[in-house]
Structures are given as structure tokens and as C-alpha cells.
Amino acid sequence: MADPSPFRPGFGATPPLLVGRDDLIADFATALDYGLGSSDRSALLTGACGTGKTVMLNALEDVARRKRWAVVSETATPGFVARLRDTHLPVLLDQLRPPRSRIAGITMPANLGGLTWDPAALSNVAPDLRTRMSLAADALTESRAGLLITIDEIHAVAIPELRELAAAVQHAFREGREVAFVGAGLTAAISDVLNDHVLTFLRRAERHQLGEVSRADVRRALREPIEAAGWEVTEDALATMTQGTEGYPFLIQLVGHRSWIAAGGRELIDRGAAAHGVADARRRLGNLVHEPALASCSDIDKTFLAAMAKDCGPSRMADIQRRLGDASKQYVNQYRKRLIDQELIAPVGRGTVGFALPGLREHLIGHAVVDLDW
């Protein structure tokens, strides 16, 4: 039986070695230790698909747990505030409450009306989110810990519920409670949320844009798991793999995984296996990343991208304008901004743009998207 790959190419899966995010993790750890009221205790992670937002949420949650903080994590799907209020926090409160703290019942003297209280758990006394969050934070503070709440996949549809959550977290901050909040989402989605006039608290959160990883960190992220698993990788193979990732976090894991498989159990990744792994990984990237990213594009968005794909490198806006039938500059710039907001393209110099996702040009060409007569 072949040795299992040490790489984890699934979305949101924590890699065997997380690289390129050390400063962010260190700042967050410091905020938990010393940052009562600090802006670092409220953070938003943004970036394109595959840049490691969920992985970073996992890493920050691990930091909090090592410091004995309780972690409550959710995804911004409908009803997430109700799940926090009615499920996660009550469960946490039940875990934190000493066994003898339950009130079995209180009977008042007859001359005072004979009132009997229902023997409910404390977590059922106050069902609102703010109170349950405060109760949990206070109970954790007694053991010199705190409460971290994380929300993944934030988007504009969730704004009404985000308002309720942000208000509860803001009150906890104002009251000096040991509470921290980290949210994650696509950059454009987070921008839509921050444009809401009520969510001023989130506008003051630290924003961390996750992007490419340095080539030195990519080499570490590839080499160390391979060697830790008892295999070897040649220098030229490592160079091929590193270049093939273009510093894209998701592609690091995918290239490593496919190169490992291409080695065929030989316990050595050479240049041939690396080249095969890179080609296979980049082909798979189309279905995993490019197609989902293009799904929300309009026909004009795709026509703009097709116009860019005709170039071997960065595209001049003047050429795109000409290829779009000499459309007005204002019209072309409107779609330029849309695609930048969707993190499909990025400005690379004065009057030029390039693709923001690795392999997107090749994907467009391979799927006959650029068969336009320009």
C-alpha cells in the first residue's frame, strides 16, 4: 500500500505546514493575552477563493484554544445567530456551570405569595444573544480565559443577522469582557457588508487581505511535509513545484499532493513527477476554482476576460477597449472595477491589468472562451 500523501488539497483543510501568515497569528495571540479593548480582537480575513481564509480561521481558533479560550464557530448561512444563541452558547454555558449551580427551586413564604421558580438552567433564563454571550464570557474570565466567536463565508445577504451579532460583540467590548471576533469572506462580499451604515463596529475591525505566499515559504511548505513523511524531493523538482504554484495557497497543497501521487510510491519526487504533478494540479484548478469564480460573471464580464486572454502577459486597457468594439472608456472601466472587486483581475501598472487567479488565462483559452474574431 502506497504511503498516504501528507498534503491536504481540500478547501478549508489545515495544511501540514501553514506558511506566510506568522505575523497575523502572532498579532492575534498578543491581542488575546494583552489586548482587552484592542482592535486586534476584532478581525476580518478577506481574499480570493483559495487564499486560505478558512485555514486561517482554523489557525486562529487553535491559538485561542491553546490559551484556554472557548471557541464558538459558525458559517454565515441563514439562522446562524439563532444557532449561536440557542445551541452553541447554551451548550457552552452548561459545560462551564459548576454542577451544583443549578437552582432546584425557590419557594417564597406564603405571606409573600408562595412564588415558585422553574428549575431551569441559567442558560435558559435569558435567551437573547447579548446576555448569553456575556454570561459565557464572565464564566470564562473566572478561569482567566475568554470567548472567541468566528464566522466564515460572510456576505451581504447575512447583513441583518450580522447587525445583531456585531451589536452583541460591541457591547461585550464596551463592557470590558474577554471576547474576540474573527470573520472571513471574499473581499467583495466583505466590502458589501462594510458599506452597511449600521455595521460601523465591523468597519473598525482589523482587515487582513490574504494573498500570495513568498517563494521561500512555498518551498518550505512543500519540502518539509515531504521530508517529514520520510520521502525525498530533488532540488529541480522542488523548483518546478514552487514555480507551478505561483504562490497561490490552495495550489501549494494541490501541487504537492499530485506530485506525490505522480511519484508512484518511489519515496522520491523527481523533476518528472513534479512536472506531471504541476500540470495535473493546474488542470484540476479549473473545475475547483475557475469555474465557480466565473459562475457569477455576466456575459460582458466574460467578454472582458476573453479580451484579456488574447495577451500573453498583462493587458493594456486601450487594447481591451478596442477589442470590445471601441466601447467608451467609462463603460470599460466599469467592468474593470467589477472584475477587480471579484478578484478575477488586478491592476499591475498604469493602464494595465492582469489575471489575479493562476491559470485563469489558460482555462479561458482551453474552454474556447476566447474564440472571438479580434
N, C-alpha and C positions, 0 to 999 in steps of 0.2 A: 504493500500500500504506500502511495506517494506521501511525502511529508506535506502537511497542510500549509497553505500559504500564510505567512504572518501578516499580510496586508488585508485591509478591510475596506473594500471599494463601495460599500453601501452608503447611501445618503444618511447622514446623521450618525454613522458608526464611528466611534472613537478610534483613531488610528493607533498603531502600536507606539509611535513616537510623534507627538504633536510639536511642530516646529514653527518658528516665526511669530509666535504670539506671547513670548515670555514677558515683555513689558506690560502688556494688558493684564495678564494673570497676576503679575507682581503688584500692580497698582490696585487691583481689586482686593487682593489678600491684605494689603496695607489698610485699605478702607474698612475692611471688616474688623481689623484689630484696633485702629485708632480713629476711624473716620465718622464718629457719630455726627450726623448732620452734613457729612461731606457729599458733594455732588457725585463722587465716585461710587457711592452706594446706590445710585440710580443710573443705569447704563442702557444704551440701545446699541445692538450689534446689527450692522447693515452690510449689504454686499450682494453680488450677483449669485445666482444659483451655483452651488458647488464650491463656494469660497470658504465654507466651514462654519457657518453661523450656528447650526445646531451642535456641531462638535465643540464650539467654544462655550455654548451654554452648558454642555456636559462638563467641560473642564472647570468652569466657574462654580458649578454645583459641587464638584468634587473638592474644590478649595474650601467651600463653606462647610461641607461635611467633616473635613479634616479638622476644622476649627470648632466642631461640635455644634454648628448651626443646623437648625432644621431646614429642610428644603421642600418647598411645595411647587411643583412644576405643572404647567398646563399648556395647551395649544389654543390659539385664538379662534376656535370654532364656536358656533352658536351655543350659548349656555355655559361658557367657561366660568363666568362669575358665579353662577349658581352652583357649579361643581366645586369651586373654591369654598364658597360659603357653607354649602350643605353637606359636602362629602369630605374634602381634604382637611379643612381646618377642624371640623368636629372630630375626625379620626385622630388628628394630631393632639387636640386638647385631651381626648380620652387617654392617649399614651402618656401625656405629661402630668395629668392629675394624679396625685397620690391616691392609693386605693381607699383610704379612709375619709377622703374629702367629699364623698357623695353624701348629700343630705337625704337621710331616710325619710324625714318628715318632721314638721314642726306643728304642734297643736297649741293654740293660744288658750289662755284661761277662758272659761265660759263667759265670764262677765265682760270679756273683750270681744265676744262674737264667735268664739270657737272656730277660728280660721285654721284650716289645714293646708299646707303646701304640698304640691305634687312632687313626689320623689324623683325629679328629673335630674339628669346630669347637668353640670354647669354649662357645658357646651350647648345645651338646648334652651337655656334661659334667654339668650339674646341672639336672635337669628340673623341679624344684619352683619354684612361683611366687615365693616369697620370694627365693631365690637369684638367679633371673633378673632380678628387679626390682632387686636390689642391684647386680648386675653392670652393668646398664644405667645406673643412677644414678651409679655410680663412674666409668664411662667418660665420661658426660656432664659430670661435675664437672671432669674434666681439661680440658675446654674451657669451663669457667665457665658451665655450663648445668645443667639439671635435667630431671626426668621428671614430666609431668602425666598422670594417668590419669583419664578421665571415664567415668561410667556413666549412661546415660539410662534412663528408664522403670523406676526402682526400685520393687519391690513385694514383698509378703510371701512370695510363692512362691519368690523368689530368696534367701531368708534363708540357707540352708545355704552357698551359694556366696559370699554377701556376708560371711559369717563368715571364710571363707578369705582373701578379698581384704582385709578390714579388718585381719586379723592381720598380713598381709604389709606393709601400709602402716604400721601402728602400729610394727612393728619397724624399718622404714626411718626413721620419725620419731625413735624412741628412739636409733637409731644415728647420728643427725645427718646423714642423707643428704638430698640435694636432691630431694625428692619432694613432690608435691602431689596432692590428690584432690578431685574435684568430682562429686557425684551429683545426679540430678534425678528428680522423680516427683510424682505427685499428693499433696496434703497428707495425705489419709487413708492412702494407701499408705506414705508415709514414716513416719507415726506408728505404723503397724503394725510396721514394721521396727525402729523405735527402742524398741519395747516388748520386743524380744527381749533376754533377760538377758545374752547373750554379747556383743552388739554395743555395748558401752559406749564403744568408741572413736568410733563414729559419733554417739553422744549428745553428745560434746564438740565436734563439728564446728559451725562457724558455720551457722546456718539463715537462709535468706533467703526470705521469703514474697513472691512476685511477685503483684502485684495491678494495680489500675487505674493508668493514667498520667495525669498532670495535664493539664488542658485546654490549657495553654500548650505543653506538649510535644507534644500531639496536633496542634495547629496547625502546629508545626514539622515534624512527621513527614509531614504532608500537603502543606504548601506547598513545602518545599524540593525534594523529588523532582520535583514538577510543574514548578517553575521551572527546575530543573537540566536538565530534558528539553526546555526551550525553549517550554513552554506557559505559559499564564496561568490564574489562578483568581481569581474575584471575591471580594470580602470577604464578601458574603452567602452565596455558595456555600461558602466556607471555614467560615463559622459553621454552616451546615446540616450539612456533613460532620462537623465536630468534635462537634456535639451528637449526631449519629447514632451515633457510635462508643461513647459513654458511657465513654470512657477504656479500653475493652477492647482490648488489644494486637492480637489477631488481627483484630478488626473494623476497626482502623485501615487495615490493608492491604487488606481486602476492600472497604471503602467507597471507598478511593482508587482501587482497580482498577475497580470497577463504575462509578464516576463518570467515570473516564477513558473507558471504553467508551461510556457514555451520551452523552458529548460528540461522538461520531461523527466524530472526526478533525478537528474545527474548531480545535484548538490553544487552546481556551478552555473552561474548566469554569465554567459559569454556574449560577445557582441551580436552574434546571430540571434540568440534568444532575446536579447534586448531589443533589437530592431523589429523582430516579429511581435514582441510584446507592445512596443510603442504603436505600431501600425494597427494592431488589433484593438488596443485601448482607444485610439483616436477614432476608429470606425464605430466602436460602441458608443462613443461620446455623442454621436448624432442622435441616437434614439433616447439616450439617457438625459441629455442636457439641451441639445439644439432644438429638437422638435418641440419639447414642452415650452421652451423660451419663445419659439416662433408662433406658437398656437394663439397667443393674444395679439399678434400683429395684424394690422389691417392690410388690405391689398396694396395700398400706397406705401406702407412701411416696407413691405416685402420688395416692392419695386425699387425703393431707395437702396435697400440692401443688395439687390441684384446689380444695381448700377455700381455699387462699391466693389462687388465681387469681380468685376471685369479688370480691376487693377491687381498687380502682384504685391503691392505694398499699400501704404496709406493713400487715401483718395483725396484729390483736390475737390473742394466744394464746387468750383467752377465747372469741373468735368461732370460731376453728378448733376448739376443744374442743366447742362447741355444734354445729357443722356435722358433727362426727364422731360425732354421736349422744350427746352429753353423756358422752363417754368420760372415764375418770379422768384427773386431771392428770398422774399418774405415767406413764400409758400415752401420752398426747400428748407429754409431754416426752421420752420415749424416742425417738420418731420425729423430734422436733425435733432432737435431738442427732445422730441418724443422718444427717439431711439436711444439717446444718451440716458434719459430718465429710466428707460427699461434695461439699461446696462448691456445693450447689444453692441453699441459702438462707443467710442471715446475720442475726444479731441487729442490729436498727437502733435499739433503745431498750428501755426497761424494759417487758417483757411483749409486745414486738412483734418480728416477723421480716419480712424482705423477700427477694425473689429475688436470688441472687448473680450469675446469668448474665443479660446483657442480652437482652431479647426473649423470655425464657422464659415469662412470663405470656401474651404474645401467641401463642406457639407452642402452649401448652396449650389456649387458647381456640380457636385455629384448627383444632386437631385434635380438637375435640369432647370433650376430656378433662374439661371442667367441666360437662357436661350432667347435673348431679345436682340433684335437687329439694330445694334448701335454702331 
